């Protein structure tokens, strides 16, 4: 199993990216094997913030004495989303942790909502108002299709192991169908038990015509710390989706959202 050892954090000194950086530092904690790479993407009209990045790294070291990993930075100029993805591939980052302001509408796309759909690596979107760090309860949202690539669950297992998390699996039924007894459901159940080991708690099936509302109601009711989803826009076994639910959850979530791809 590939462990998370390199975290890419898009950073521009804004409160949104500061929230993502703080989350990444807490995520790494005292793990000496983890490197956090801050990447600043600037336009041709802007000056790179090299000195400010260096100063911020030194402050992190003072403010988080338990942090034992390494902090580095990388600068690029051009399109934000494309260059974040390019940096992730160049530096072989295992995961991207990116801040998000979110949006009240469905039509306004943010850089983070664009990135989670395009990325073919795990991404954790951190809402700007995230204050306390903790990953005791994870909710993995699963649809009615068979899990396309079960190996991606190794990322979720690594996180669960790090924080001794309890993984809930949630399926929202918005049609008049029978869930929990089909051949696909049984295959998914075996996959979850195998890949998530003893961290897998249970699978809940709930009816709700509004899938997004059903997910957020569950999160609030169960006090979930991290929401996880397997985007289907890069699916190979099943028909790829347009990523609408992934975008909506990224725009509206009030807890960190992990997209596993």
C-alpha positions as CSV (number, residue, x, y, z in Angstrom):
1,X,0.0,0.0,0.0
2,X,1.3,3.5,-0.9
3,X,1.3,5.8,2.1
4,X,0.8,9.5,1.9
5,X,4.3,11.1,2.1
6,X,4.0,14.2,0.0
7,X,1.2,16.8,0.3
8,X,0.7,19.6,-2.2
9,X,-0.9,22.8,-0.8
10,X,-1.8,25.6,-3.2
11,X,-0.9,28.8,-1.3
12,X,-1.2,32.5,-1.7
13,X,-1.4,33.8,1.9
14,X,-5.2,34.2,1.8
15,X,-7.3,33.0,4.7
16,X,-8.6,30.2,2.5
17,X,-5.2,28.8,1.7
18,X,-4.1,29.4,5.3
19,X,-6.9,27.0,6.4
20,X,-5.6,24.4,4.0
21,X,-2.0,24.8,5.2
22,X,-3.0,24.5,8.8
23,X,-5.0,21.4,8.0
24,X,-2.0,19.9,6.1
25,X,0.4,20.6,9.0
26,X,-2.0,19.0,11.5
27,X,-2.5,16.1,9.1
28,X,1.3,15.5,9.0
29,X,1.7,16.0,12.7
30,X,4.9,14.3,13.9
31,X,5.3,12.0,10.9
32,X,8.9,12.6,9.7
33,X,8.3,11.0,6.3
34,X,5.8,13.7,5.2
35,X,6.8,16.6,3.0
36,X,4.4,19.6,2.5
37,X,5.0,21.4,-0.7
38,X,3.5,24.9,-0.9
39,X,2.9,26.0,-4.5
40,X,2.1,29.5,-5.5
41,X,0.7,30.1,-9.0
42,X,1.0,33.7,-10.1
43,X,0.0,35.7,-13.1
44,X,2.3,37.7,-15.4
45,X,1.2,40.9,-13.6
46,X,2.0,39.6,-10.2
47,X,5.3,39.2,-8.4
48,X,6.1,35.8,-7.0
49,X,6.0,35.6,-3.2
50,X,9.2,33.7,-2.6
51,X,10.3,35.6,0.5
52,X,6.8,35.5,2.0
53,X,6.7,31.7,1.5
54,X,10.0,31.3,3.2
55,X,8.9,33.4,6.1
56,X,5.6,31.5,6.4
57,X,7.5,28.2,6.5
58,X,9.7,29.5,9.3
59,X,6.7,30.6,11.2
60,X,5.0,27.2,10.8
61,X,8.1,25.6,12.4
62,X,7.8,27.8,15.4
63,X,4.0,27.6,15.7
64,X,3.8,23.8,15.4
65,X,6.6,22.3,17.4
66,X,5.1,18.8,17.0
67,X,5.5,19.0,13.2
68,X,8.4,16.8,12.2
69,X,8.1,16.7,8.4
70,X,9.6,19.0,5.8
71,X,8.2,22.2,4.2
72,X,9.2,23.3,0.8
73,X,7.8,25.6,-1.9
74,X,7.4,25.8,-5.7
75,X,6.5,28.7,-7.9
76,X,4.7,28.6,-11.3
77,X,3.1,31.2,-13.5
78,X,-0.1,30.8,-15.5
79,X,-3.4,29.1,-15.2
80,X,-4.1,28.2,-11.6
81,X,-5.8,24.8,-11.9
82,X,-3.6,23.5,-14.8
83,X,-0.4,24.5,-13.0
84,X,-1.5,22.9,-9.7
85,X,-2.1,19.6,-11.6
86,X,1.2,20.0,-13.4
87,X,3.1,20.6,-10.1
88,X,1.4,17.5,-8.6
89,X,2.6,15.3,-11.4
90,X,6.1,16.8,-11.5
91,X,6.7,16.4,-7.8
92,X,4.7,13.2,-7.6
93,X,2.5,14.5,-4.7
94,X,0.3,11.8,-3.2
95,X,-2.5,14.2,-2.3
96,X,-3.6,17.9,-2.8
97,X,-5.0,19.8,0.1
98,X,-6.7,22.9,-1.2
99,X,-8.8,25.6,0.5
100,X,-12.2,26.6,-0.8
101,X,-14.6,29.5,-0.1
102,X,-17.4,27.5,-1.7
103,X,-20.5,29.1,-3.3
104,X,-24.2,29.4,-2.5
105,X,-25.1,28.7,-6.2
106,X,-24.8,25.7,-8.5
107,X,-23.6,27.7,-11.5
108,X,-20.6,29.5,-10.0
109,X,-17.6,27.3,-10.2
110,X,-14.6,27.9,-8.0
111,X,-11.0,26.9,-8.7
112,X,-11.3,24.1,-6.2
113,X,-14.5,22.7,-7.7
114,X,-12.8,22.7,-11.1
115,X,-9.7,21.0,-9.7
116,X,-11.4,18.1,-7.9
117,X,-13.1,17.1,-11.2
118,X,-9.9,17.4,-13.3
119,X,-7.5,15.8,-10.8
120,X,-6.6,12.1,-11.1
121,X,-5.2,12.1,-7.6
122,X,-6.8,12.4,-4.2
123,X,-7.8,16.0,-3.2
124,X,-9.0,17.3,0.2
125,X,-11.0,20.5,-0.2
126,X,-10.9,22.5,3.1
127,X,-13.8,25.0,3.7
128,X,-12.5,28.4,4.7
129,X,-14.2,28.3,8.1
130,X,-12.6,25.0,9.1
131,X,-11.0,25.6,12.5
132,X,-10.6,22.5,14.5
133,X,-8.7,19.5,13.1
134,X,-9.9,16.0,13.7
135,X,-10.6,12.9,11.6
136,X,-12.4,10.5,14.0
137,X,-15.4,9.9,11.8
138,X,-15.3,9.6,8.0
139,X,-18.4,9.2,5.7
140,X,-17.7,7.6,2.3
141,X,-20.5,8.3,-0.1
142,X,-21.2,5.3,-2.4
143,X,-23.6,5.1,-5.3
144,X,-25.4,2.1,-6.8
145,X,-22.6,1.2,-9.2
146,X,-19.8,-1.2,-8.5
147,X,-16.7,0.5,-7.2
148,X,-14.7,1.2,-10.3
149,X,-11.2,0.9,-9.0
150,X,-11.0,-0.5,-5.5
151,X,-7.3,0.2,-5.1
152,X,-8.1,3.9,-4.6
153,X,-9.5,3.0,-1.2
154,X,-6.0,2.5,0.0
155,X,-5.8,6.3,0.4
156,X,-8.8,6.1,2.7
157,X,-7.3,3.2,4.6
158,X,-4.0,5.2,5.1
159,X,-6.0,8.1,6.6
160,X,-8.1,5.9,8.8
161,X,-5.0,4.2,10.1
162,X,-3.3,7.5,10.9
163,X,-6.1,8.8,12.9
164,X,-7.8,5.6,14.1
165,X,-10.9,6.7,12.2
166,X,-14.3,5.1,12.0
167,X,-15.4,4.8,8.4
168,X,-19.2,5.0,7.7
169,X,-20.4,4.2,4.2
170,X,-23.5,6.1,3.0
171,X,-25.7,5.4,0.0
172,X,-28.6,7.8,-0.7
173,X,-31.5,6.2,-2.6
174,X,-33.4,8.7,-4.6
175,X,-35.4,6.2,-6.7
176,X,-37.8,3.4,-6.0
177,X,-35.2,0.7,-6.0
178,X,-34.1,-2.1,-3.7
179,X,-30.7,-1.3,-2.1
180,X,-28.6,-3.6,0.0
181,X,-29.4,-6.9,-1.6
182,X,-28.2,-6.7,-5.2
183,X,-25.2,-8.5,-6.6
184,X,-23.4,-5.1,-6.9
185,X,-24.1,-4.2,-3.3
186,X,-22.7,-7.5,-2.2
187,X,-19.5,-7.0,-4.3
188,X,-19.1,-3.5,-2.9
189,X,-19.5,-4.8,0.7
190,X,-16.8,-7.4,0.2
191,X,-14.5,-4.7,-1.3
192,X,-15.1,-2.3,1.6
193,X,-14.4,-5.0,4.2
194,X,-11.2,-6.0,2.4
195,X,-9.7,-2.6,1.8
196,X,-10.9,-0.7,4.9
197,X,-10.2,-3.6,7.3
198,X,-11.4,-3.1,10.8
199,X,-11.9,0.7,10.3
200,X,-15.0,0.0,8.2
201,X,-17.9,0.6,10.6
202,X,-21.2,0.1,8.7
203,X,-23.1,0.8,5.5
204,X,-26.2,3.0,5.8
205,X,-28.9,3.2,3.0
206,X,-31.2,6.2,3.2
207,X,-34.0,7.5,1.0
208,X,-33.9,11.1,0.0
209,X,-35.1,12.7,-3.3
210,X,-32.3,15.3,-2.8
211,X,-29.0,13.3,-2.7
212,X,-26.9,16.3,-1.6
213,X,-29.3,17.2,1.2
214,X,-29.4,13.6,2.3
215,X,-25.6,13.5,2.5
216,X,-25.3,16.8,4.5
217,X,-28.1,15.7,6.8
218,X,-26.2,12.5,7.6
219,X,-23.0,14.5,8.2
220,X,-24.7,16.8,10.7
221,X,-26.5,14.0,12.4
222,X,-23.5,11.7,12.9
223,X,-21.0,14.6,13.4
224,X,-18.8,13.5,10.6
225,X,-15.3,15.0,10.4
226,X,-14.4,14.1,6.8
227,X,-16.7,13.5,3.8
228,X,-15.3,11.2,1.1
229,X,-16.5,10.5,-2.4
230,X,-15.3,8.4,-5.3
231,X,-15.8,10.6,-8.4
232,X,-17.1,8.8,-11.4
233,X,-16.0,11.2,-14.1
234,X,-12.8,9.1,-14.6
235,X,-14.6,5.8,-14.4
236,X,-13.4,2.9,-16.6
237,X,-15.7,0.0,-15.8
238,X,-18.8,2.1,-15.5
239,X,-20.1,5.0,-17.7
240,X,-18.2,8.2,-16.7
241,X,-20.3,11.0,-15.2
242,X,-20.0,14.7,-15.6
243,X,-19.0,15.1,-12.0
244,X,-22.0,17.2,-11.0
245,X,-22.4,15.8,-7.5
246,X,-18.6,16.2,-6.9
247,X,-18.8,19.8,-7.9
248,X,-21.9,20.5,-5.7
249,X,-20.4,18.9,-2.7
250,X,-17.2,20.9,-3.1
251,X,-19.2,24.1,-3.4
252,X,-21.5,23.5,-0.5
253,X,-19.7,21.3,2.1
254,X,-19.0,22.7,5.5
255,X,-16.6,19.9,6.4
256,X,-13.4,18.8,4.6
257,X,-14.2,16.8,1.5
258,X,-11.9,14.1,0.2
259,X,-12.3,13.1,-3.5
260,X,-10.5,9.9,-4.1
261,X,-9.3,9.3,-7.7
